[in-house]
């Protein structure tokens, strides 16, 4: 799997913005991440799915609590409609960094209480929400903001290809999961080089070397699956594989760190919580596994 020089430059820019800014959303907007998937005629950069996934992978590495995924969902929903008036009015705002969210059929909406542009999909129709009762819903994962939204007033925007929006969401989420899993393994490997038992670093024991090597292969396969998610079938496969890979790595991270992993001060528990919450977003792995079996090859 290879990337262009421009894509690697994008990765480096995102990583630098995350390292230098404790509250990175504004810095990310300034380097254009919110404009990536928006066509140039609406003030965007006209980039593709791969560029969005590169950003998501970097955000996943540090479990960044930013409204990127929710804004991608809102953007993709608008792009799937044929309402040119709504596109011209809303897409330039999203390109500039206005936060968006999309309410689907689930109980919770990602960043639903903070989104400046709130959309809702019901059946094949997309609605722009004019007013709603929003309430932040605390979950076990403090790095992923969820909210309950009760829509009071909304007006239709047009037809939406919800399956297309879902598949993009799965592809972007899979890249995020792969990035988080890779970082979790890196933290674990570094810890195993320092933690000593029986007079030597535990990372030197062959049994643990094999376990970490297996995790590395699992992560690289998950990463490949994420970037290959360009169709309905491959998006479902990526969701299943990346969810299971991230959960497996997070579980090993907890075990290999020992007692420190369950303390509030260590970051291991954050990766474990993100892994299990992300696995349930946009449908549990078992649901997408069923879709894989029903989708023609």
C-alpha positions as CSV (number, residue, x, y, z in Angstrom):
1,X,0.0,0.0,0.0
2,X,1.5,3.3,-1.1
3,X,0.5,6.9,-0.9
4,X,1.4,9.9,-3.1
5,X,3.7,12.7,-1.9
6,X,0.7,15.0,-1.4
7,X,-1.1,12.4,0.7
8,X,2.0,11.9,2.9
9,X,2.3,15.7,3.3
10,X,-1.3,15.8,4.4
11,X,-0.6,13.0,7.0
12,X,2.4,14.9,8.3
13,X,0.4,18.2,8.5
14,X,-2.4,16.6,10.5
15,X,0.0,14.8,12.8
16,X,1.9,18.1,13.5
17,X,-1.4,19.9,14.2
18,X,-2.4,17.3,16.7
19,X,1.0,17.3,18.4
20,X,1.1,21.1,18.8
21,X,-2.4,21.9,19.8
22,X,-4.2,20.5,22.9
23,X,-7.5,21.7,21.3
24,X,-6.7,20.9,17.6
25,X,-10.0,21.5,15.8
26,X,-9.3,25.1,14.8
27,X,-5.8,24.1,13.6
28,X,-7.2,21.2,11.6
29,X,-9.7,23.6,9.9
30,X,-6.9,26.0,9.1
31,X,-5.0,23.3,7.1
32,X,-8.2,22.4,5.3
33,X,-9.3,19.0,6.6
34,X,-13.0,20.0,6.6
35,X,-12.7,21.1,3.0
36,X,-11.1,17.9,1.7
37,X,-14.2,16.0,0.4
38,X,-16.1,19.1,-0.8
39,X,-15.9,19.9,-4.5
40,X,-14.0,23.1,-5.5
41,X,-17.2,24.8,-6.8
42,X,-18.5,24.8,-3.2
43,X,-15.2,26.1,-1.7
44,X,-13.6,22.8,-1.0
45,X,-10.5,21.0,-2.2
46,X,-12.1,18.3,-4.2
47,X,-10.1,15.4,-2.6
48,X,-11.2,11.8,-2.4
49,X,-12.0,9.2,0.1
50,X,-8.4,8.2,0.7
51,X,-7.5,11.7,1.9
52,X,-10.4,11.7,4.3
53,X,-9.2,8.3,5.6
54,X,-5.7,9.6,6.1
55,X,-7.0,12.3,8.4
56,X,-9.2,9.8,10.2
57,X,-6.3,7.4,10.7
58,X,-4.2,10.2,12.3
59,X,-7.1,11.3,14.5
60,X,-7.6,7.7,15.6
61,X,-3.9,7.4,16.7
62,X,-4.5,10.0,19.5
63,X,-8.2,9.4,20.0
64,X,-8.8,13.1,19.1
65,X,-12.1,14.4,20.4
66,X,-13.0,16.5,17.4
67,X,-16.2,16.6,15.3
68,X,-14.5,15.3,12.1
69,X,-16.5,12.1,11.6
70,X,-19.8,13.8,12.2
71,X,-18.9,16.6,9.8
72,X,-17.9,14.1,7.2
73,X,-21.3,12.4,7.6
74,X,-23.2,15.7,7.1
75,X,-21.0,16.6,4.1
76,X,-21.6,13.2,2.4
77,X,-25.3,13.4,3.0
78,X,-25.5,16.8,1.3
79,X,-23.3,15.6,-1.6
80,X,-25.7,12.7,-2.2
81,X,-28.7,15.0,-2.7
82,X,-29.6,16.9,-5.8
83,X,-30.7,20.0,-4.0
84,X,-28.3,22.6,-5.5
85,X,-29.7,25.4,-3.3
86,X,-28.9,23.5,-0.1
87,X,-25.5,22.5,-1.4
88,X,-24.6,26.1,-2.3
89,X,-25.8,27.3,1.1
90,X,-24.4,24.7,3.4
91,X,-21.3,23.1,1.8
92,X,-19.2,26.3,1.8
93,X,-19.9,26.7,5.5
94,X,-18.8,23.1,6.2
95,X,-15.6,23.7,4.1
96,X,-14.7,26.7,6.3
97,X,-15.0,24.6,9.5
98,X,-18.6,24.9,10.5
99,X,-19.4,21.6,12.4
100,X,-22.1,19.3,11.1
101,X,-23.9,16.2,12.2
102,X,-26.2,13.7,10.7
103,X,-29.0,12.0,12.7
104,X,-29.7,8.5,11.3
105,X,-32.0,5.8,12.7
106,X,-30.0,5.1,15.9
107,X,-30.7,6.4,19.4
108,X,-27.6,8.7,19.5
109,X,-26.1,11.3,17.2
110,X,-22.3,11.8,17.0
111,X,-21.6,15.4,18.1
112,X,-25.3,16.1,17.8
113,X,-25.5,18.6,20.7
114,X,-22.6,20.8,19.4
115,X,-23.2,20.7,15.6
116,X,-23.9,24.0,14.0
117,X,-25.5,22.3,11.0
118,X,-27.8,19.4,12.0
119,X,-29.2,17.1,9.3
120,X,-31.5,14.1,9.7
121,X,-32.2,11.2,7.3
122,X,-35.5,9.4,7.4
123,X,-36.1,6.9,4.7
124,X,-34.7,8.3,1.5
125,X,-35.3,11.9,2.5
126,X,-32.7,14.3,4.0
127,X,-34.0,17.0,6.4
128,X,-32.3,20.1,7.7
129,X,-33.1,20.5,11.4
130,X,-34.4,24.0,12.3
131,X,-34.8,23.3,16.0
132,X,-34.3,20.4,18.3
133,X,-33.9,19.5,22.0
134,X,-30.3,18.3,22.3
135,X,-28.7,16.6,25.3
136,X,-25.1,15.4,25.7
137,X,-25.2,11.7,26.7
138,X,-22.1,10.6,28.7
139,X,-20.8,7.2,27.6
140,X,-17.9,5.0,28.7
141,X,-15.8,6.6,26.0
142,X,-15.1,10.3,26.8
143,X,-13.3,10.8,23.6
144,X,-16.4,10.3,21.4
145,X,-19.2,12.7,22.0
146,X,-22.7,11.4,21.6
147,X,-26.0,13.2,22.1
148,X,-29.7,12.4,22.1
149,X,-31.6,14.7,19.8
150,X,-35.4,15.3,19.7
151,X,-36.3,17.1,16.5
152,X,-38.9,19.8,16.9
153,X,-38.9,21.3,13.5
154,X,-37.2,20.4,10.2
155,X,-37.6,21.0,6.5
156,X,-36.8,18.5,3.7
157,X,-33.7,19.1,1.6
158,X,-34.2,16.3,-0.9
159,X,-33.6,12.6,-1.6
160,X,-30.5,11.1,0.0
161,X,-28.6,8.0,-0.9
162,X,-28.3,6.7,2.7
163,X,-26.5,3.5,1.7
164,X,-23.7,5.5,0.0
165,X,-23.4,7.8,3.0
166,X,-23.2,4.7,5.3
167,X,-20.5,3.1,3.2
168,X,-18.3,6.2,3.4
169,X,-18.9,6.4,7.1
170,X,-17.8,2.8,7.5
171,X,-14.6,3.3,5.4
172,X,-13.7,6.4,7.4
173,X,-14.4,4.8,10.7
174,X,-12.3,1.7,9.7
175,X,-9.3,3.9,9.0
176,X,-9.7,5.6,12.3
177,X,-9.9,2.2,14.0
178,X,-6.7,1.0,12.2
179,X,-4.9,4.2,13.3
180,X,-5.9,3.8,16.9
181,X,-5.0,0.1,16.9
182,X,-1.5,0.9,15.5
183,X,-0.9,3.5,18.2
184,X,-2.1,1.1,20.9
185,X,0.3,-1.5,19.8
186,X,3.2,1.0,19.6
187,X,2.5,2.1,23.2
188,X,2.4,-1.6,24.3
189,X,5.6,-2.5,22.6
190,X,7.4,0.4,24.2
191,X,6.1,-0.6,27.6
192,X,7.2,-4.2,27.1
193,X,10.7,-3.0,26.4
194,X,10.8,-1.3,29.8
195,X,8.8,-3.6,32.1
196,X,11.0,-6.2,33.7
197,X,10.2,-9.6,35.1
198,X,12.8,-12.3,36.1
199,X,15.6,-9.8,35.6
200,X,14.8,-9.0,31.9
201,X,12.4,-6.9,29.9
202,X,9.2,-8.9,29.2
203,X,9.4,-7.8,25.5
204,X,12.4,-10.1,25.2
205,X,10.4,-13.3,25.9
206,X,9.7,-15.2,22.8
207,X,6.0,-15.9,23.6
208,X,5.3,-12.1,23.9
209,X,7.3,-11.4,20.8
210,X,5.0,-13.8,18.8
211,X,1.9,-12.2,20.3
212,X,3.0,-8.7,19.3
213,X,4.0,-9.8,15.9
214,X,0.6,-11.4,15.4
215,X,-1.0,-8.1,16.4
216,X,1.2,-6.2,13.9
217,X,0.0,-8.5,11.1
218,X,-3.6,-8.0,12.2
219,X,-3.3,-4.2,12.2
220,X,-1.6,-4.1,8.8
221,X,-4.4,-6.3,7.3
222,X,-7.0,-4.1,8.9
223,X,-5.4,-1.0,7.5
224,X,-5.4,-2.6,4.0
225,X,-9.0,-3.5,4.4
226,X,-9.9,0.1,5.4
227,X,-8.2,1.7,2.4
228,X,-9.8,-0.9,0.1
229,X,-13.3,0.0,1.3
230,X,-14.5,1.5,-2.0
231,X,-17.6,-0.6,-2.5
232,X,-20.6,-1.7,-0.4
233,X,-19.1,-5.2,0.2
234,X,-15.6,-4.0,1.0
235,X,-17.0,-1.3,3.4
236,X,-18.8,-4.0,5.3
237,X,-15.7,-6.2,5.4
238,X,-13.6,-3.3,6.6
239,X,-16.1,-2.5,9.4
240,X,-16.0,-6.1,10.6
241,X,-12.3,-6.7,10.3
242,X,-11.2,-3.3,11.8
243,X,-13.6,-3.5,14.7
244,X,-12.4,-7.0,15.6
245,X,-8.7,-6.0,15.1
246,X,-8.9,-2.9,17.3
247,X,-10.8,-4.8,20.1
248,X,-8.2,-7.5,20.0
249,X,-5.3,-5.1,20.2
250,X,-6.9,-3.1,23.0
251,X,-7.5,-6.3,25.0
252,X,-3.8,-7.3,24.6
253,X,-2.8,-3.7,25.6
254,X,-4.7,-4.1,28.9
255,X,-3.3,-7.5,29.6
256,X,0.3,-6.7,28.8
257,X,0.3,-3.5,30.8
258,X,-0.9,-5.3,33.9
259,X,-2.5,-3.4,36.7
260,X,-1.5,0.0,35.5
261,X,-3.8,-0.4,32.5
262,X,-6.9,-0.1,34.6
263,X,-5.9,3.1,36.3
264,X,-7.5,6.3,35.3
265,X,-4.1,8.0,34.7
266,X,-2.9,5.6,32.0
267,X,-4.3,5.8,28.5
268,X,-4.8,2.1,27.9
269,X,-8.4,2.2,29.2
270,X,-9.2,5.0,26.7
271,X,-8.1,2.8,23.8
272,X,-10.1,-0.1,25.2
273,X,-13.3,2.0,25.5
274,X,-12.9,3.6,22.1
275,X,-12.4,0.1,20.5
276,X,-15.7,-1.2,21.9
277,X,-17.7,1.9,21.3
278,X,-16.5,2.2,17.7
279,X,-17.3,-1.4,17.0
280,X,-21.0,-0.6,17.6
281,X,-21.1,2.6,15.5
282,X,-23.1,2.3,12.3
283,X,-24.1,-1.3,13.1
284,X,-22.4,-4.1,15.0
285,X,-19.9,-6.3,13.2
286,X,-22.3,-9.2,13.1
287,X,-24.8,-7.1,11.2
288,X,-22.2,-6.2,8.6
289,X,-21.0,-9.7,8.4
290,X,-24.5,-10.7,7.4
291,X,-24.4,-8.0,4.7
292,X,-21.2,-9.4,3.3
293,X,-22.9,-12.8,2.9
294,X,-25.8,-11.2,1.1
295,X,-23.8,-8.9,-1.2
296,X,-22.8,-10.4,-4.6
297,X,-19.1,-10.7,-5.2
